[in-house]
Amino acid sequence: MVHRRVRGGKYKINHAEKKAPVDVGDELEVNIIDICPNGDGMSKIQGYVIQVPKAKPRERVKIKINQVGKKIAFGEIIK
């Protein structure tokens, strides 16, 4: 986060763009820690949320990342 002084003595905050810690196609083994509001399992890597359909809390599953967004990624369970 960068603070920059602008006219009138106020500060403007420029948020630095963070890169997601995962990429499309990555295969990971994650712990499901919670349930998302839509019922899918949720895991976190470095504070980044990964949503996994059909996963239950306290499971350890191997997943493949299908889609990556700014705040959340979506994965599917691999057998």
N, C-alpha and C positions, 0 to 999 in steps of 0.2 A: 504494500500500500504506500503510495507516494502522496505527500501533502504539498500543495503548491499554493502560494499566496496569489490571489487575484484582486482586481479592483475593489475598493471599499474595505480593505483589510480582512476580508473573509478568506477562508481556505477552501480549496477544491480538492477532493480526494480522487485520485486516479487509481483504480484497482488494477494491479498487475495481472495479466492473464496467466492462470495456472494451467499446466498441461495435465490431463488425466493420467493416473498411474497405470492404466490398462489400455490396450489397443484391441481393435476388432481382430478376432481369430485367436487371441491368447487363451491358453488352457491353464486354469488355476484350480487349486484345491482350497476351498474356503469353508469357514464355519458360518452357519446361518445363525444370526444373533437375534433376529426379531422378525415380525410380520409387518409388511406394508399395509396401508389401508385397503388395498384391493385384494388382499389375501395371499400375495406372493411372499416368498422368503426374502430376507434382506441381509446382506453382508456388507462389511466396510473394509476398504483397503486404504490406509493413510487418510482416513476421514472421507473418502469417496464412496458413495453408495452404489452397491451392485444389487439389482433386483433379479431374483431367480424364481420363475414360476414352479409350482408343485414342490417346493422345498419347505420343510418345517423347522422351527427353531431347535437349536441344539444338535442339528445334523451337520456332519462334515461331508461335503459333496465335491465332486470334480465337475467343473463347469467350463463352457466355452463362451467367450464374449461375442455377442451378435451385433450389438449396437452401442455406441459410446456418445454421450451427450456432454453438456457443460457440467452438470451436477450429478448425473446418474448414468449408469451403464446397465444393459440388460444382457443376461446370460441364460444358457440352457444347460440342464444336467446332461452329462455324458455318461454312458454306461460302460 
